[in-house]
Structure formats: structure tokens, C-alpha cells
């Protein structure tokens, strides 16, 4: 905690913010869920002994520490071409799919997306009411293609969302399923995988393991630091708290 900037602490000054900062630091270093759980057990034991048990949440999930993630080094990335997009008749849905492709959005996020609110220039800010888990999220705007897409979205809907005023969310959701099926598109969650893999290569300089890049265990220390940083960034851009989740998209 001293290295994280918390000074002059004693055994009775532990607060929830200190625990949260400590866990985030461990996660940023790429520690496995099993190691994190072990450390949390020790932390709870110590907090109880110094009469500070209440400052540590009872559930590991509160800190984004979940079950062990099953990882495959087989890519699930999905590509959707402009020709395939042209088969989607509804212009709002076409833009939603492009948003999924360009920013790694989930389906629901791409439908509820409001360009006038989300577009903050160099990044997107997603509302908590759009996202899984109800957490706001920041995603960088990195290139001209993304910028051009956001301008087209704004021209189409103004200050509205990608759901036309004449439809409810569930109607647009159902239409998404029908039109993508007719266009021969499936497994579109793979667009998030593709986004994650592109971001990994941008951030590290080499492709992820699922795309033919080196396995994590073969990386040199300097490469390993880049790898762990990239995984944490990607996880957060996709709406997750743990660097471990990036392994589902990028491999290990």
C-alpha cells in the first residue's frame, strides 16, 4: 500500500478504498484467480485479527475475482465484410453492427448507443444503463475509420439512439436477429474477439497466441510486462475487471 501512494498507515487505518487499490494492483500484475483468492483469504484473516473485518467485502466477486477462466488457443474472431453489411436492410442495424466491429461492443450496447452522448472526441463513454453489469465504460477512438463511423451514426440518429423512435428495444433486438440471420451472419460475439485481437497487436507489437503469436510462457520479462498491460487494457475496454478475461479472447 505504501508503494501505491498510501502513507503513514497503521494496523487500524485500513479502509475499503485501500483493499480495492490493493486488489487492482494485483490484477494489473496478471495474478491468477487462484492466487488472488488465496491472498484475499489471508487479507480477511488479518483484517479480522485487527478488528477491521468489515472493510473487506465478503465476496471475491465484489472485486471482480471470479471463477477460473477456461481458455482455448483457438481463435473465435469473426470478420464481417462491407458486402455482408450491405445485406442488412435496416440502416440503424447496419450502424450497430459496424459499432460492434469497430469498438468491440456487445449487441445490446450497440443498439442502445447514443452517439451524441457517447462521443467524447478521443474516446467513447458508454452509459451504465447500456452495459452488462451496469458499469460505465471508456473505449478509445483510435483512427479515422472509427471517427467517420461515429459521424455517420450521429447524422442518422441525431441525439437519439440506434433504436428508431418508432420501435421499442425488444423490437429492434428481434429485428437484429432476423436480419443478421437472413444475411447469413452468425456468432457475432466473435466481433469482440476480433476487436480484442487487433488491440492486442496494437498494444504489444505482435499478434496474440490465438492468431499465431507467441505463447505467454515463452515471452521475455520485458515482453511479459507489455503482454500483461495489454491484457488489462483490453479487458477494461471490453467491460471486464480482470486481465485474466483477455485470455478468452487472445489466448494464453
N, C-alpha and C positions, 0 to 999 in steps of 0.2 A: 504493500500500500504506500510505503514511503516513496518508492520509485514511481508510483502513479501520481504523485503530487500531494499526497495527504501527509501533512506534517504534524508533529507533536501529539501523536496518538498514544493512548494507553489502553489497557485491557478493558476499560469500561466505556470507551468512546466509540465503539463500533456501531455504525448505523446502517440502515438498508442501502443507502447510496454507496457505501464502501463495499458491501457484498456484491452489488451489481457491477461496480467497476472492476472488482477482482475477477468475477466470472467472465466479463467481457474480455479482459486481458488474457485469460486462459484460452478462451475461444479463439481469439485473434492469433494465438500461437499454434492453433491447429490441434489442440489436445483432443483425444478421442472421447466419445461419450462415457466409456467405462472409467477412464481416468478422471474425468470431470465429476462423475458420480462419487467416486472414491474420495476426492478432495472435498466435495460437499458434505459427505458423511463426517469427515474429520472436522470440518468447519462448524457443523452443527453441534458436535460433541464438545468442542472447545467453547462455543458460544453458550451452551448450557452450563458449563462449569463456571463461567464468569458471570452468570445470571443475565445473559443477553440473548437467550434463545429466541425471543420474539422478533429479532431483527433479521433472522434468516428464514425465508419462506419455507414452508413445509414441503412443497412440491418442487422437484427439479424442473418441471415443465415451465414454472414461472420464469425461469432464467433461460428458457429455450434449450434446456438439456433434455433430450428425448431418448427414444429407444435407439439401439444400434441400427445404422442405416445399411441396407443391403445394396451393394454396389456391383455393377457389371461394367466391364471394359468394352462392351459392345454399344456402339452409338445408336441413340434413338432420335437423332436430329432429323427434322423434317424440312424440306425445301418446298416452297410454293412459288411458282414462276408467275410472271405478269400475265402470261397466256392463261394460266389456270385461274388467276384472279378475275380475268375478263369474263369468265363463265358465271361469276356471281352477279346476278341481275340488280340486286338492291345496292345502291351507291353507299349507303351507310354501312352495310355489312362489308363491302369491299374495303372501306377505310378501316373498319375494325380489324379485319384480317391483316391489313398492312401494318397496323399498330402492333399487333401480336408479333409479326415478323420483325419489325424494326426495333421494338423495345422489350420484347420478352414478356408481354402482358398475358395474364390469364384471360379466358374467354369473357367472364363477367366484367373484368376490368376494362376490356376493350369496348364493351357495349355501353358501360356507364361513363366512359371517358368524356370529359368536357374540355376541349382544347383551350377555351378562353380562361379556364381556371388552372389547368394543369401546366400549361406552357409558361415557364419562368425564364425563358431565354436560353441559358446554358444547361438547364435541367428541367425535368418534369417533376411535379409534385402531385402524387395520387392521394385523393381523399381517403380517409379511413373507411368511409361508407362504401367505397368501391372495392376494397381489398379483402382478401381472405385473412381472417384473424383480426380485422378491424384496426390495422396499424397503417398510418400514413407512410408513404414510401417516396424516396427520391431516386430518379433514374437520369443519368447524364444524357444530354443531347450532344452527340459527338461528331456529326458530319452533316453535309449539305443535303444528302438524301433524306435524312430524318427531319431536317428543318423544312424542306419542301413538302413532305408529307403532313407536317403539322399545319402548314399554311393551307393546304388543300382541305384538311379536316375543319379548320376554322371557317373557310369560305363556304363549306357545305352546311354547317350547323350553327354558325354564329356563336351565341353564348349558350347554346343547348348542348345536349349530349349526343352520342352516336345512336340513340334511340329516337326515331322521329316522334314528333308531338302527337301523332295520330295513333301510336302504339304504346302498349304497356311493356314493361321489361320482359315479362314471361312470353309475350307475343314475339318480341324481337329475338329472344333466346330460342324459341321454337323455329322461327324463320331461319336463323343461323344454321340449325341442324339440317333443315330441309334443303336449303340452297347449297350448303357445302357437300351434302350427300349427292345431290344432283350433279354437282361439278366434279364428282369423283375424288373429293378431298376427305381424308380421314386422319385420325391420330394427330390432330393439330396441336396437341400439347407438345409435340415434337418441335414446334417453332421456338418454344422456350429452351429446349435443348440446344437448338442451333444458335440461338442468341448467346447462351452461356459459353458455347464452344468458341464462337467468334471473339467474345470478350476475353476469354482466357488467353487466346493467342495475341490479342492486342496488348494485354497487360504483362505477359511474360516474354513474348517474342518467339514462342514455339507452340505448336498445336498441343491440345490436351491428349491424355492417353487414349481416349476413345476415338480420336481422329488420327491415330498413328504417332502421337508424340511420346516422349519418354515417360516411363512409369515413375511415380513419385519416389519410390525406393532407390532409383538409380541417379537421382539428382544430387549435384554437389551442394554444399551448405549455402552458397550464395543463391543458387537456383532455387533451393528449397524455400528460402525466405521469400523470394518472388512468388513462388507457387502458392504459399500459404496466404500471402497478402491478396493475390488474385482471387483465390477461393473465397475469402471473406467478403471481398468487394462484390463478387458475382452473387453470392448467397443473399446479400442485402439488397442488391438490385432486383433479384427475383422475389423478394419478400420473405426471406428466411433469416433467422438469427444466427444460425450455426454455419461455420465454414465447412463442416462435415457434409452438409447437404449438397454442396457443389460437386461432390464426388458422384452423386446420382446423375448429374448432367455431363460431367467432364471425365469421369473415371478416376482411377487411383493408380 
